[in-house]
Amino acid sequence: MDRPITRRDFLNGMAIGATAAASGPLFAAPLNEPTPPAPSLPSAAQDAFGYYPPLLTGMRGSHPGSFEDAHALRDGQTWPSSFDTGEEYDLIVVGGGISGLAAAHFYRAKAPKSRILILDNHDDFGGHAKRNEFNLDGHLNLLNGGTLEIDSPRPYGPVAAGLLKTLGVDVPALVKSSQNLKFYDDLGLQAGAFFDQETFGADKLVVGLGVDGTGAVPLDILLNQAPLSARARKEIAQIETAKIDYMPGVSSDEKKQRLSRMSYEAFLRDVIRVDPAVLKFYHARTMGEWGVGTDAVSALDCWGFGMPGFQGMKIAKGSISRMGFTPAGYEDTGGSFRLHFPDGNATIARLLVRNLIPRAIPGNSAEDIVTAPVKYAQLDRPDTAVRLRLNSIVIRARHLGDPQTAKQVEITYLRGGGSYTARARGAVLACYNAMIPYLCPELPPAQKDALHKLVKAPLVYTSVALRNWQAFDQLKLYRVYAPGSYHTSLHLNAHVNVGAYRSPKSPREPILVHMVRTPCKSGLPEHEQNRAGRAELLATSFETFERNIRDQLDRTLKDGGFDPARDITAITVNRWPHGYAPEYNPLFDPDGPESERPHVVGRAQFGRIAIANSDSGGGAYTDSAINQGHRAVMELLRADKA
Ligand SMILES: Cc1cc2nc3c(=O)[nH]c(=O)nc-3n(C[C@H](O)[C@H](O)[C@H](O)COP(=O)(O)OP(=O)(O)OC[C@H]3O[C@@H](n4cnc5c(N)ncnc54)[C@H](O)[C@@H]3O)c2cc1C
């Protein structure tokens, strides 16, 4: 850490001269054979030799060049003339995330001869379902750049579960064959908590003090190591283990009512009456799941999610029917599968792309796709029924004529400095819903108002390549909760073996570390926090991330012999300024029937334009993205028949 960062030994995320992080992919064949441009269009980046975005390091996710035109559109910029590609499709899908890809799949399933164009603003497909690929010492190492887990607070319904089946994802079988959830436990490694000097007065790593239960050492002994007052330590022990009813004499339903109207922070502060240091300790516990701290998540949701403090409260599971809403907690609603591929749900996106454009990805199973190379140059060829065009940001979606009677929709997109149009019988807008009023200004005002309310939560998933994990092994540590630090959690890559993919086994091998940062501004209403966090995130350079990552890993792991200059070989910052889709929050959102919620009002079909994306399902989950893609397609097909 004493090496000045200005001495730049990193170039866009990759250590220069590092031997552990080699530069190329591991696949035997060249990934992109040279391909002539499709007629009528200038040559595209995705057709170039060696184009392979999953290997890129540095600032990824919403990467530079992918979103600036959208912000210019929002700020009133216009693009006077467009080149008419002359292309005509049955369907154009805006947004190549899981929702848009699923929409294309469902459309083709109903209309097998249809031709579809999918446009996405990023240099890779998948939306949040992106993969980070690293070649470490000659071994393929994968991490999710965004969405990780095939899971949801609700069981997957027939549409989403049916799609997984069609794609060959046999969840129970894969859970058994691929996941080793006890890998690090079996090595004697544990969860820990890092207290930073700026927040708690001293830097201190307490190994064994995990957010998901503790190991063999009693909690009070672990807490004694923390830089906290005796009172704060006692209160944390009480929150974690004591069975106290903090609302004696109040019925279970009434408790739910009250807990739904107070934040978890207010529950700790005003009901349990804890020390301010205890609030700081718990503040980040909700960030990974909700994208904001404990001040903006209801205590009821935290109870539903199994967070501590409620074990003696005698609250019955199940929704409160007379209140008309269900807390978001897994325990309360049953939950779904728990499975993740080494690159998270990027595997679902890749399976969908293979299903739509078979020659772009070799293989035929959910196992072999994990190590299969994508031939990006095959994604947008004139002779395939489905074309996937990257680096293409849509700025306009309009009917050619009266929306009620028009037979075609025209889509305008920007790519490589040019503006282009293509036409289709219908369009699914599977992009961020809050952007749709700018694409489609003729929508009814009430619908545009509703769409504007769909503010997503910003998140950052950082992947850090390490030369080895001996420092973790030395400290007997594999995951860390760090409530005051720049990234509020970090963990060694989960041990998953699928198909030919093998996770590192020995601490001497290189590994990836996953770090999570949730930029938000506590004290404000949830969506104001999201907006402030987004502005901060977009203003933060990769160099600032790099400095903070090196500093945090150094301070957390130094007693294990970690040296950031020696041990970090590459960094990928997956920045998601528009991350989780907004969900109903009883602290800030008005009561009312589902039909009046902004995601339902906002997703109304408009002539031959239908709206998808997880935003329109009111839930930041893959099943929601899939279900909404399906609904949007069914709306269009019904309109086509009418
Ligand atoms: C960090 C993170 C972790 C997550 N973890 C999980 C998880 O573990 N499990 C889970 O089920 N869900 C998770 N989610 C939720 C995730 O958002 C959904 O599961 C799902 O991937 C959303 O898919 P989507 O297609 O609706 O949206 P997106 O993935 O956002 O796809 C929309 C696409 O449209 C593009 N687009 C936007 N505007 C335009 C335009 N004008 N022109 C062209 N393209 C445009 C976007 O850039 C994007 O590529 C996570 C989300 C994030 C951000």
The ligand as an SDF file (V2000), in Angstrom:
LIG
                    3D

 53 58  0  0  0  0  0  0  0  0999 V2000
  -25.8430   -6.7260   -8.9240 C   0  0  0  0  0  0  0  0  0  0  0  0
  -27.1280   -7.4680   -9.1230 C   0  0  0  0  0  0  0  0  0  0  0  0
  -27.3110   -8.7210   -8.5380 C   0  0  0  0  0  0  0  0  0  0  0  0
  -28.4920   -9.4190   -8.7450 C   0  0  0  0  0  0  0  0  0  0  0  0
  -28.6260  -10.6750   -8.1850 N   0  0  0  0  0  0  0  0  0  0  0  0
  -29.7230  -11.4110   -8.4730 C   0  0  0  0  0  0  0  0  0  0  0  0
  -29.8170  -12.7640   -8.0450 C   0  0  0  0  0  0  0  0  0  0  0  0
  -28.9010  -13.2990   -7.4020 O   0  0  0  0  0  0  0  0  0  0  0  0
  -30.9310  -13.4700   -8.3770 N   0  0  0  0  0  0  0  0  0  0  0  0
  -31.9350  -12.9160   -9.1170 C   0  0  0  0  0  0  0  0  0  0  0  0
  -32.9100  -13.6070   -9.4120 O   0  0  0  0  0  0  0  0  0  0  0  0
  -31.8710  -11.6320   -9.5170 N   0  0  0  0  0  0  0  0  0  0  0  0
  -30.7990  -10.8700   -9.2250 C   0  0  0  0  0  0  0  0  0  0  0  0
  -30.7040   -9.5800   -9.6820 N   0  0  0  0  0  0  0  0  0  0  0  0
  -31.8490   -8.9830  -10.3800 C   0  0  0  0  0  0  0  0  0  0  0  0
  -31.6910   -8.9640  -11.8890 C   0  0  0  0  0  0  0  0  0  0  0  0
  -31.8580   -7.6310  -12.2410 O   0  0  0  0  0  0  0  0  0  0  0  0
  -32.7450   -9.8200  -12.5670 C   0  0  0  0  0  0  0  0  0  0  0  0
  -32.6610  -11.1480  -12.0760 O   0  0  0  0  0  0  0  0  0  0  0  0
  -32.6320   -9.9200  -14.0810 C   0  0  0  0  0  0  0  0  0  0  0  0
  -31.3370  -10.2850  -14.4860 O   0  0  0  0  0  0  0  0  0  0  0  0
  -33.0710   -8.6390  -14.7560 C   0  0  0  0  0  0  0  0  0  0  0  0
  -33.1560   -8.8830  -16.1300 O   0  0  0  0  0  0  0  0  0  0  0  0
  -33.8730   -7.8390  -17.0710 P   0  0  0  0  0  0  0  0  0  0  0  0
  -33.7400   -8.3330  -18.4580 O   0  0  0  0  0  0  0  0  0  0  0  0
  -35.2190   -7.5370  -16.5650 O   0  0  0  0  0  0  0  0  0  0  0  0
  -33.0470   -6.4650  -16.9180 O   0  0  0  0  0  0  0  0  0  0  0  0
  -31.5440   -6.1540  -17.2600 P   0  0  0  0  0  0  0  0  0  0  0  0
  -30.6760   -7.2640  -16.8990 O   0  0  0  0  0  0  0  0  0  0  0  0
  -31.2740   -4.8190  -16.6770 O   0  0  0  0  0  0  0  0  0  0  0  0
  -31.5390   -6.0310  -18.8590 O   0  0  0  0  0  0  0  0  0  0  0  0
  -32.0120   -4.9060  -19.5420 C   0  0  0  0  0  0  0  0  0  0  0  0
  -31.0510   -4.5820  -20.6580 C   0  0  0  0  0  0  0  0  0  0  0  0
  -31.5870   -3.5090  -21.4440 O   0  0  0  0  0  0  0  0  0  0  0  0
  -30.5150   -2.6280  -21.7340 C   0  0  0  0  0  0  0  0  0  0  0  0
  -31.0370   -1.3090  -22.1190 N   0  0  0  0  0  0  0  0  0  0  0  0
  -31.4960   -0.3270  -21.3050 C   0  0  0  0  0  0  0  0  0  0  0  0
  -31.8760    0.7270  -22.0510 N   0  0  0  0  0  0  0  0  0  0  0  0
  -31.6390    0.3990  -23.3520 C   0  0  0  0  0  0  0  0  0  0  0  0
  -31.8080    1.0830  -24.5800 C   0  0  0  0  0  0  0  0  0  0  0  0
  -32.3470    2.2870  -24.6230 N   0  0  0  0  0  0  0  0  0  0  0  0
  -31.4170    0.4810  -25.7240 N   0  0  0  0  0  0  0  0  0  0  0  0
  -30.8910   -0.7790  -25.7040 C   0  0  0  0  0  0  0  0  0  0  0  0
  -30.7110   -1.4740  -24.5520 N   0  0  0  0  0  0  0  0  0  0  0  0
  -31.0960   -0.8880  -23.3880 C   0  0  0  0  0  0  0  0  0  0  0  0
  -29.7620   -2.6100  -20.4270 C   0  0  0  0  0  0  0  0  0  0  0  0
  -28.5010   -2.0090  -20.5260 O   0  0  0  0  0  0  0  0  0  0  0  0
  -29.7020   -4.0910  -20.1400 C   0  0  0  0  0  0  0  0  0  0  0  0
  -28.6500   -4.6780  -20.8440 O   0  0  0  0  0  0  0  0  0  0  0  0
  -29.5320   -8.8430   -9.5050 C   0  0  0  0  0  0  0  0  0  0  0  0
  -29.3560   -7.5720  -10.0680 C   0  0  0  0  0  0  0  0  0  0  0  0
  -28.1620   -6.8980   -9.8830 C   0  0  0  0  0  0  0  0  0  0  0  0
  -27.9930   -5.5440  -10.5030 C   0  0  0  0  0  0  0  0  0  0  0  0
  1  2  1  0
  2  3  1  0
  2 52  2  0
  3  4  2  0
  4  5  1  0
  4 50  1  0
  5  6  2  0
  6  7  1  0
  6 13  1  0
  7  8  2  0
  7  9  1  0
  9 10  1  0
 10 11  2  0
 10 12  1  0
 12 13  2  0
 13 14  1  0
 14 15  1  0
 14 50  1  0
 15 16  1  0
 16 17  1  0
 16 18  1  0
 18 19  1  0
 18 20  1  0
 20 21  1  0
 20 22  1  0
 22 23  1  0
 23 24  1  0
 24 25  2  0
 24 26  1  0
 24 27  1  0
 27 28  1  0
 28 29  2  0
 28 30  1  0
 28 31  1  0
 31 32  1  0
 32 33  1  0
 33 34  1  0
 33 48  1  0
 34 35  1  0
 35 36  1  0
 35 46  1  0
 36 37  1  0
 36 45  1  0
 37 38  2  0
 38 39  1  0
 39 40  1  0
 39 45  2  0
 40 41  1  0
 40 42  2  0
 42 43  1  0
 43 44  2  0
 44 45  1  0
 46 47  1  0
 46 48  1  0
 48 49  1  0
 50 51  2  0
 51 52  1  0
 52 53  1  0
M  END
$$$$
